[in-house]
Amino acid sequence: MKSRIFLFIAMVAMVACQPMDPVEKQINDLLSQMTLEEKVAQMTQVCGGKISEDIADQIRNGAGTMLNSVGAEADYYQRIAVEESRLGIPMIFARDVIHGFRTIFPIPLGQAATFDPDIVEEGARIAAEEAIQAGLRWTFSPMVDVARDPRWGRVAEGYGEDTYLASVMGAAAVRGYQGNDSVVRMAACVKHFAGYAASEGGRDYNSTWIPEIQLRETYLPPFKAAIDAGSLSIMCAFNDLNGVPASANKHLNVDILRDEWQFDGVLVSDWASLQNMNNQGNSANLKEATKLCMEAQMDIDMESKGYPRHLKELVEEGKVSMDVIDNCVRNILRMKFRLGLFDNPYCYTENPEYFTAEALAAAQKAAEESAVLLTNNGILPLNNNPKFKIQNSKLTVLVCGPMANAPHEQNGTWCFDKDDAMTITPMMAFRDLAKQGKIRLIEQKGEHWSREFNKENIATLVRLAKQADVVLYFAGEESILSGEARSRAVLNLPGDQSEQIKAIKATGKPIVLTVMAGRPLCIREDIDRADAVLYAFHGGTMQGTALANLIMGKVAPSGRLPMTFPMGEGQIPFYYNYKTPSRKMAKSPKLINDIPIRAYQFSVGESSYWLEYGNKPEYPFGYGLTYTTFEYGPVVLSDTSLVGSSSNYLTVSCEIRNTGQCEAVAVPQLYIRDVVGTLTRPIRELKGFQRVSIPAGESRTVGFQISEKDLAYWHMAEGASLGSEGEYTFSAEAGEFHIWIAANAAEGEHATFTLKY
């Protein structure tokens, strides 16, 4: 016993003798000099937007971070913080830089459609470099909420329905914002922690109920991936999770984030979320909400006013520990040191470089890769298309629709600093082609918006369509219809867009339909009326040029759907990696109009489907066409079994042949299925993807590696009961697995292997 005590004392002494990290020493030195009031000020986020003496005084008194002060205003306030506050602690200036600062990239959902993390990383890097010149060093991005309900407007801000895809893209965004240097370029803030996208009914700010295993399996991995990529901060969600608001959820913020994941960055509330807790019925007043958030170790209060009004009082009453306060301030100061602010607090540039050739080229490439070709009867590409029997004249193109010349709308949601005058619309891009003599252009005149109803527009379009060889109709939803607080119950094309498309169809002229939207829409009839459909999301500054290149054939489409597209709202939520129902999915379901009157109860079978739609989506996750065709060969495994070990892996490969007439990008996707598990498993799970350019007539072999970790999932530990906290394990189970390398989540032939121990 004595030897054990001696050993313990010796270990403590060794730890005590180890030199403290120099940054942590500086943090402790600062903390020792700070008053309680100064500490609370560091934990309070001030909202700027104007030069104000009241704000200046808050900064003199030690305010730590500021939202929405940009440019010279941010520089002004920083000089006050550094030169006029007692300790000279610099500020961090924050902004929602979601998919570009001045140069706007596709919305994150569009970026996810690229299946190209390099695009995401490059876009974040350019956004950070532009924003830094305006004095900003903290962005509230990326959003990695796994979203399976397109009614929820904030699907536009994330990377879609799949956990793996969101993890890869979120980590790429973090790397882009923060860089790889010793001093961080711009602090990322991963949001919304956690389960926000599962809000009931797709209605924003609503409750979420997520079992622990599903939380860990579906919703938490993208946050962990972002933290592993180095994210310096995390933002709480608005929703309550299983009855506890996320800002005050100790299980999320302490048990998982701090204790399990050892996160030492900043945890910040969302806008006024402490006040929201009173609305949610979790706290009676702002003071009580403040106490609950401190128990959950939330570092910064954004715009709720709870911390500046009540935190000092709560400490004096003994209801909040100074140790908790100090830990919160440590996290804040640590982020400031990691940003290099104590050495270089000023970054505002009077003559910034925006819209550089590099930035515009990257934005254009992102917009090109984000567009998904849904259907094509051979009408695309337009250039040199034999379907148009035109002799000694140019192709006459009608460019029309509410999104044809709407720069504000095509930039999408969360674009505070965009410049519409720098935005290239489809109309502008086709005007350039007309000036170059490549087409003859007919324009739809006048200002239009997506929710407009105007019979005169329809009559005009019919008249113009009759003069054209092909109609390019740019449909969609305005930017204001997606994003925060923009939930929709009916996912159609707003206004009279469908009537316009129907009227054009009646002329007999071919229609190329391009949809620019912030979410998947249920537009089956509109798609059926078109000869080709490009789903382009809101594509940013260079989307017009990108779409012209795609439509004319200068670039072949390569986007793939990051969300399942349902046939109708009644299928929602609908996602590819569902679990098989207790009765089999009907292969040839008898739909509602096929059922005889007074049919016997079980005459239609006993299987799982919707009477109106069957059991298939409009388009599956990962789907996308191009201007060629690809033939996927059989899946080849390096072995028929994998012995469970961290060092063992299977090689999985497949030959893909371009069987068409042009070079294009294939996007092979690796899926697995655990056939039998302790808990029921999804029908498929994405585990990898690649982008491979293949010339016409040639083949490429793509390969992936599968390890034991790729086969693991969260389930109950042996002997545990369902719902008992802390009784979960992340591990793989021996048994049979199916594996695909396929063009999307609904195609391909699987191979089989076993996991052994």
Order of alpha helices (4+ residues) and beta strands (2+ residues): alpha-alpha-alpha-beta-alpha-beta-alpha-beta-alpha-alpha-beta-alpha-beta-alpha-beta-beta-beta-beta-alpha-alpha-beta-alpha-alpha-alpha-beta-beta-alpha-alpha-beta-alpha-beta-alpha-beta-alpha-beta-alpha-beta-beta-beta-beta-beta-beta-beta-beta-beta-alpha-beta-beta-beta-beta
